[in-house]
Amino acid sequence: ALQKFGHDAKLHVLDLCAAPGSKASQVASQLRPESLVVNEPRKERAALLQANLLRAGVAEALVLCLDGRKVGALAPKAFNVVLVDAPCSGEGTVRKDPTAWDRWAQDNHSL
């Protein structure tokens, strides 16, 4: 969808649920990298996100580690595109590691 705007479009994109970084890397290839803010609320996944972005050559994106509900309040008119991949199914992780579901369920038992 971003391709229709062109590489020089003045878009400011927030990827609200960005880890592990595949969407963000693809978006960065279509935009000026400084126009991309990515968020991942879990600290360990935010670190993975940042590492994956750097590996993909995306050094200018701003990486946040916040509850997504708070990001909009910080800069309510800053973004004209918001990507939200929620809820993440985790299917890829569960396929690779069947015990991942049990760990996730234990960590998030109050949900």
C-alpha positions as CSV (number, residue, x, y, z in Angstrom):
1,A,0.0,0.0,0.0
2,L,2.9,2.4,0.7
3,Q,4.2,2.0,-2.8
4,K,1.4,4.1,-4.2
5,F,2.8,7.1,-2.3
6,G,6.4,6.8,-3.7
7,H,9.7,6.9,-2.0
8,D,9.7,10.7,-1.6
9,A,6.3,10.9,0.1
10,K,6.2,12.8,3.4
11,L,4.8,9.8,5.4
12,H,5.5,9.3,9.1
13,V,4.9,5.7,9.9
14,L,4.4,4.1,13.3
15,D,4.7,0.3,13.5
16,L,3.0,-0.3,16.8
17,C,3.7,-4.1,17.2
18,A,6.9,-4.3,15.3
19,A,9.0,-7.2,16.6
20,P,10.7,-9.1,15.1
21,G,11.1,-6.4,12.4
22,S,10.1,-7.9,9.0
23,K,7.3,-5.4,8.4
24,A,9.4,-2.5,9.6
25,S,12.3,-3.5,7.3
26,Q,10.0,-3.6,4.3
27,V,8.4,-0.3,5.2
28,A,11.9,1.3,5.6
29,S,12.8,0.1,2.1
30,Q,9.8,2.2,0.7
31,L,10.4,5.3,2.9
32,R,12.9,7.7,4.1
33,P,14.2,5.7,7.1
34,E,13.9,8.7,9.5
35,S,10.2,8.6,8.9
36,L,9.8,5.3,10.7
37,V,9.1,4.8,14.4
38,V,8.8,1.2,15.6
39,N,7.4,0.0,18.9
40,E,7.6,-3.2,20.9
41,P,6.4,-3.3,24.5
42,R,8.4,-6.2,25.6
43,K,12.1,-5.2,26.4
44,E,13.7,-8.5,25.1
45,R,11.7,-8.3,21.9
46,A,12.5,-4.6,21.4
47,A,16.2,-5.5,21.6
48,L,15.7,-8.2,19.0
49,L,13.8,-5.7,16.8
50,Q,16.6,-3.2,17.0
51,A,19.2,-5.9,16.2
52,N,17.1,-7.1,13.2
53,L,16.6,-3.6,11.9
54,L,20.4,-2.9,12.1
55,R,21.1,-6.2,10.3
56,A,18.7,-5.1,7.5
57,G,20.5,-1.7,7.2
58,V,17.8,0.3,8.9
59,A,19.8,2.4,11.4
60,E,17.7,5.6,11.4
61,A,14.4,4.2,12.7
62,L,13.4,5.2,16.2
63,V,12.8,2.1,18.4
64,L,10.4,2.5,21.3
65,C,9.6,0.1,24.1
66,L,6.2,1.3,25.4
67,D,2.7,0.1,25.9
68,G,1.2,0.8,22.5
69,R,-1.8,2.6,24.2
70,K,0.6,5.3,25.4
71,V,2.4,6.0,22.1
72,G,-0.4,8.0,20.6
73,A,-0.6,10.2,23.6
74,L,3.1,11.1,23.3
75,A,2.7,12.4,19.8
76,P,-1.0,12.5,18.8
77,K,-0.5,14.1,15.4
78,A,2.9,12.9,14.5
79,F,2.0,9.9,12.3
80,N,-0.2,9.7,9.2
81,V,0.2,5.9,8.9
82,V,-0.1,3.4,11.8
83,L,0.5,-0.3,11.3
84,V,-0.9,-2.6,13.9
85,D,-0.4,-6.4,13.7
86,A,-2.5,-7.4,16.7
87,P,-2.9,-9.8,18.1
88,C,0.3,-11.6,16.9
89,S,-0.6,-15.2,16.4
90,G,2.9,-16.4,17.2
91,E,2.4,-19.3,14.8
92,G,5.9,-19.1,13.4
93,T,7.4,-19.4,16.9
94,V,5.1,-22.1,18.0
95,R,5.9,-24.1,14.9
96,K,9.7,-23.8,15.6
97,D,9.4,-24.4,19.3
98,P,6.3,-26.2,20.6
99,T,7.1,-25.3,24.2
100,A,6.8,-21.6,23.4
101,W,3.0,-21.7,23.8
102,D,3.3,-23.1,27.3
103,R,5.9,-20.4,28.3
104,W,3.7,-17.6,26.8
105,A,0.6,-18.9,28.6
106,Q,2.5,-19.1,31.9
107,D,3.9,-15.5,31.5
108,N,0.5,-14.1,30.5
109,H,-1.8,-16.1,32.7
110,S,-3.6,-13.0,33.8
111,L,-4.7,-12.0,30.3
